[in-house]
Amino acid sequence: MKTLLITSDFPPLKGGVANVNDNIVNHWPEKDKMFVLVDDANAVKNAKDENLNVIRRNMSLKHIWPHWLPALFFLFKEISEKKISHVIVGQLLPFGTITWLVSFVLRIRYSVIIHGMELPLAFRNSRKKFLAKKIINGANQIICPNNYVAEQVRAIINNKEKVTVVYPGVNVDLKCSIAETQKLRDKLGLNGKTLMLSLHRMVRRKGTDMVLEALPQIKELFPDLVYAVVGNGPDKKALQEQAKKYDNVIFADCHTDEEKWRWFCACDFFIMPSRDIDGDFEGFGIVYLEANLIGKAVIAGDSGGVREAVIHEYNGLMVDPNKPDSIANAVIRLCKDPQLRFKLGEQGRARVIKDFDWGGQVRKIYEIIK
């Protein structure tokens, strides 16, 4: 079965959706029959992909309407030339629209991956709401990362049996380098100190601003706690401004997977109290599983699809992401109790290895659509 994934989120772009798409391609059972059509405005400047089945095109033009009209041409061209039998739609809009339109002409089957906030955002606009319903009802399968998102889809779809939950995964063969971990801790001067880590794209819903609000309460009891905020994003400057009054907050960039895993290995526990802001919510939270894989306990916000990534008191602690007191209490609890940290981290690691290996998760998607 020749399959094509159409998306704008794909490496070298960072982020949860790009990570999902990358792993779908890398773990696809029929690798030579999997193609990727990537919307990339800088396609001409990019180096060649190692995977020759990755096709990069500038699929949107600002000076025409609709802007995604070139994508219609490129999708039609790739399906026809490569004899594609199934398209996986990586973004509901606009790529769902063009796939839905092309399906009438070429009679191809398609599936849609709904990651999280696509539906709430689409439903704010009557035209996009109309298109979203047409795309979803025309699809052969809808794949969701958790039951929270799946229920949103089932509420608007005619055939609810087309909706399937497949959790995101983690590459479970990663191991910490003790030497590299110690080198980072030494560099940060963490001897005898506890390192709390947030690592994510810096946007409001991730909840770092609320962690900073909780810090005074935490610092009273644990003055040796160091808080590392790692990553980039539109809210970074605002967070740095908010953190100026604290002497125990570190901001750092993260450009490679090696750096990311080094931070996970070096920290004592991970925190990301994500919250729902006007329909912008965490679809799942692969980062919690990544921290668990290294044996780290996590603190998560009780919102969106996070409840299926983090089980309270099993692999982490759930907090009210809108209440600094709730966040502070969870942090204080983990700082006080290293044995609890170890227990939650080890249980999380065993769960990730058993239930969230990327190879097994992608096989499920393959079996659903074939």
C-alpha positions in Angstrom: 0.0 0.0 0.0 1.6 3.3 -1.1 0.9 5.9 1.5 1.5 9.7 1.5 1.6 11.9 4.6 0.9 15.6 3.9 2.0 18.0 6.6 3.6 21.3 7.5 5.2 19.9 10.7 8.2 17.8 10.0 11.9 17.9 11.0 14.0 19.9 11.1 11.0 21.7 12.6 10.7 21.1 16.3 7.6 20.3 18.4 5.2 17.6 19.3 3.4 17.2 16.0 6.7 17.2 14.0 8.0 14.5 16.4 4.8 12.4 15.8 5.1 12.7 12.0 8.8 11.9 12.0 8.3 8.7 14.0 5.3 7.6 11.9 7.6 7.8 8.9 10.7 6.2 10.6 8.7 3.3 12.0 6.3 2.7 9.1 6.2 -1.1 8.3 6.5 -0.4 4.5 9.2 2.3 4.5 9.8 2.2 0.8 6.1 2.8 0.2 5.7 5.8 2.6 6.0 9.3 1.1 5.9 12.7 2.8 4.7 15.9 1.2 6.0 18.8 3.4 4.8 22.4 3.1 8.1 24.2 3.3 8.5 27.8 2.2 12.3 27.4 2.2 12.3 24.2 0.3 14.9 25.4 -2.3 17.4 26.3 0.5 17.1 23.1 2.4 19.6 20.3 2.2 18.5 17.0 0.8 16.7 14.8 3.2 18.2 11.4 4.1 14.9 9.9 3.3 14.5 10.4 -0.4 10.7 9.9 -0.1 10.4 13.3 1.6 9.1 15.9 -0.9 9.4 19.5 0.2 7.3 22.2 -1.6 6.2 25.7 -1.0 2.5 25.0 -0.9 1.1 28.3 0.0 1.3 31.7 -1.7 0.3 35.0 0.1 -0.6 36.9 -3.1 -3.3 34.5 -4.2 -6.6 33.3 -2.6 -7.0 30.7 -1.3 -3.4 30.7 -0.2 -3.2 26.9 -0.2 -4.2 26.5 -3.9 -0.6 25.3 -4.9 -1.0 22.5 -2.3 -4.0 21.2 -4.3 -1.7 21.0 -7.4 1.2 19.3 -5.6 -1.0 16.8 -3.8 -2.7 15.8 -7.1 0.6 15.5 -8.8 2.2 13.3 -6.2 -0.8 11.0 -5.9 -1.0 10.5 -9.6 2.8 10.1 -10.2 3.4 7.7 -7.3 0.1 5.9 -7.5 -0.7 6.7 -3.9 -3.6 4.7 -2.5 -4.0 6.3 0.9 -3.2 9.8 2.2 -2.6 10.6 5.9 -3.6 14.2 6.6 -1.3 15.7 9.2 -3.3 19.0 9.6 -7.1 19.2 9.6 -6.9 22.6 7.9 -5.9 23.4 5.2 -4.5 20.0 4.1 -7.7 18.2 5.0 -9.6 20.5 2.7 -7.4 19.8 -0.3 -7.3 16.1 0.4 -11.1 16.0 0.7 -11.4 17.8 -2.7 -8.8 15.6 -4.4 -10.5 12.4 -3.1 -13.6 13.2 -5.3 -11.4 13.3 -8.5 -8.8 10.5 -7.8 -11.0 8.3 -5.6 -8.3 7.9 -3.0 -8.8 6.9 0.6 -7.6 9.3 3.4 -7.3 9.4 7.1 -6.9 12.4 9.4 -4.8 12.7 12.5 -6.4 15.2 15.0 -3.7 16.2 17.5 -5.7 18.4 19.9 -6.8 21.9 19.4 -7.6 21.8 15.7 -11.3 21.3 16.2 -11.9 24.1 18.8 -10.0 26.5 16.6 -11.8 25.5 13.4 -15.2 25.8 15.2 -14.6 29.5 15.9 -15.2 30.3 12.2 -18.4 29.2 10.4 -16.6 28.5 7.1 -13.8 26.4 8.8 -16.4 24.6 10.9 -18.3 23.6 7.7 -15.1 22.4 6.1 -13.9 20.5 9.2 -17.2 18.5 9.3 -16.9 17.7 5.6 -13.3 16.5 6.0 -14.0 14.4 9.0 -17.1 12.8 7.7 -15.4 12.1 4.3 -12.3 10.4 5.9 -12.0 6.6 6.1 -10.4 6.9 9.6 -9.8 9.6 12.2 -6.9 8.9 14.6 -6.7 10.8 17.9 -4.0 10.8 20.6 -6.4 10.3 23.5 -10.0 9.9 24.4 -10.5 13.6 25.3 -9.9 14.6 21.6 -11.7 11.5 20.3 -14.9 12.5 22.2 -14.7 15.9 20.5 -14.6 14.3 17.1 -17.3 11.7 17.9 -19.6 14.6 18.8 -19.6 15.8 15.1 -19.0 12.7 13.1 -21.8 10.6 11.5 -19.9 7.2 11.8 -18.4 7.2 15.2 -16.7 3.8 14.6 -14.2 5.6 12.3 -12.6 7.3 15.3 -9.7 5.4 16.9 -7.3 6.4 19.7 -3.6 5.7 19.2 -1.4 7.2 21.9 1.9 8.9 20.8 5.0 7.0 21.6 8.6 7.2 22.7 11.8 5.7 21.4 12.5 3.4 24.4 16.1 2.4 23.7 17.6 5.7 25.0 20.0 5.7 27.9 21.6 8.4 30.1 25.3 9.1 29.9 26.4 9.4 33.5 29.5 11.4 32.5 27.5 13.9 30.4 24.8 14.2 33.1 27.4 15.0 35.7 29.1 17.5 33.4 25.9 19.4 33.0 25.2 19.4 36.8 28.7 20.5 37.5 28.4 23.3 35.0 25.2 24.5 36.6 26.7 24.3 40.1 24.1 21.8 41.3 26.1 20.0 44.0 23.7 19.2 46.8 20.8 21.1 45.0 17.6 19.8 43.5 16.9 20.6 39.8 13.3 21.0 38.6 13.0 21.1 34.8 10.5 22.5 32.3 11.4 21.7 28.7 8.9 22.7 26.0 7.9 25.4 23.5 7.4 28.6 25.5 3.7 29.4 25.1 1.2 30.3 27.8 -0.7 27.1 28.0 2.4 25.2 29.1 2.1 26.8 32.5 5.6 28.0 33.2 4.2 31.4 34.3 2.2 29.6 37.0 5.3 27.7 38.2 7.1 31.0 38.6 4.2 32.4 40.6 4.5 29.4 42.9 8.2 29.8 43.4 8.2 32.1 46.5 6.1 29.5 48.4 8.5 26.7 47.4 11.6 28.7 48.0 10.7 29.3 51.7 11.0 25.6 52.4 13.6 24.6 49.7 16.0 27.5 49.1 18.4 25.1 47.2 15.8 24.3 44.5 17.0 25.3 41.0 14.4 25.7 38.3 15.6 25.3 34.7 13.3 26.5 31.9 14.6 25.1 28.6 13.4 25.8 25.1 12.2 28.7 22.9 9.0 30.3 21.8 7.0 33.5 21.7 6.6 33.8 25.4 10.2 33.4 26.4 11.0 37.1 26.9 7.9 37.6 29.0 8.9 34.6 31.2 12.4 35.9 31.5 11.0 39.2 32.7 8.7 37.5 35.2 11.7 35.5 36.5 14.0 38.4 37.0 13.2 38.6 40.7 14.4 35.1 41.4 18.0 34.0 41.7 17.3 30.3 41.2 15.8 30.3 37.7 17.9 29.3 34.7 16.8 29.8 31.1 18.5 27.7 28.3 18.0 26.9 24.7 17.8 23.4 23.4 18.8 22.8 19.7 19.3 19.0 19.5 17.9 15.8 20.8 21.2 15.1 22.6 20.8 18.4 24.6 17.2 17.5 25.4 18.0 14.1 26.8 21.0 15.6 28.7 18.6 17.9 30.5 16.2 15.1 31.3 19.0 13.0 32.7 20.3 15.9 34.8 17.1 16.9 36.4 15.5 15.5 39.6 12.0 15.8 38.3 10.0 17.4 35.5 7.2 20.0 35.6 4.7 21.2 33.0 1.4 22.3 34.4 -0.4 22.8 31.1 -3.8 24.4 31.1 -6.7 25.0 28.7 -6.7 28.6 27.4 -9.7 29.3 25.2 -9.6 25.9 23.5 -5.8 25.8 23.3 -4.9 22.7 25.3 -2.3 20.0 25.5 -3.4 17.1 23.2 -1.4 14.5 25.1 2.1 15.5 26.2 4.8 13.3 24.9 7.3 15.2 27.0 5.9 13.6 30.2 6.6 10.1 28.7 10.1 11.2 27.7 10.8 12.3 31.3 9.4 9.1 32.6 11.6 7.1 30.2 14.6 8.5 32.0 13.0 7.5 35.3 11.9 11.0 36.3 8.7 11.8 38.2 6.5 14.4 36.5 4.1 17.2 37.6 1.4 17.8 35.1 -1.7 20.1 34.7 -5.0 18.4 35.0 -6.4 19.5 31.6 -6.9 18.4 28.0 -5.5 15.0 27.1 -2.8 15.0 29.8 -4.8 12.7 32.0 -3.9 9.8 29.7 -0.2 10.6 29.7 0.1 11.0 33.4 -1.7 8.9 36.0 -1.9 10.7 39.3 0.2 9.0 42.0 1.5 6.4 39.6 4.0 8.1 37.2 3.5 11.7 38.4 1.4 14.2 40.3 -1.6 16.1 38.7 -2.2 19.6 39.8 -4.8 22.3 39.2 -2.8 24.3 36.6 -4.6 27.5 37.4 -3.7 27.5 41.1 -0.1 28.3 42.1 -0.8 26.8 45.6 -1.6 23.4 44.0 1.6 23.6 41.9 3.7 24.6 45.0 2.3 21.7 47.1 3.2 19.1 44.5 6.7 20.6 44.1 7.2 20.7 47.8 6.0 17.1 48.1 8.6 15.8 45.5 11.4 17.9 47.1 10.6 16.5 50.5 10.4 12.8 49.4 13.2 11.5 47.1 11.7 8.0 47.5 8.4 9.1 46.1 10.3 10.7 43.2 12.1 7.4 42.5 9.0 5.3 42.8 6.9 7.5 40.4 9.9 7.7 38.0 10.5 3.9 37.9 6.8 3.1 37.5 6.6 5.6 34.7 9.6 4.1 33.0 8.1 0.6 33.1 4.8 1.9 31.7 6.5 3.7 28.8 8.5 0.7 27.8 5.5 -1.6 28.0 2.8 0.6 26.4 4.3 3.5 24.5 7.1 2.2 22.2 6.9 4.0 18.9 7.3 0.9 16.8 4.1 -0.6 18.3 2.1 2.6 18.1 2.9 3.1 14.4 2.0 -0.5 13.7 -1.4 0.2 15.2 -1.9 3.2 12.8 -0.8 1.0 9.9 -3.2 -1.7 10.7 -6.1 0.8 11.1 -5.7 2.4 7.7 -4.5 -0.5 5.5 
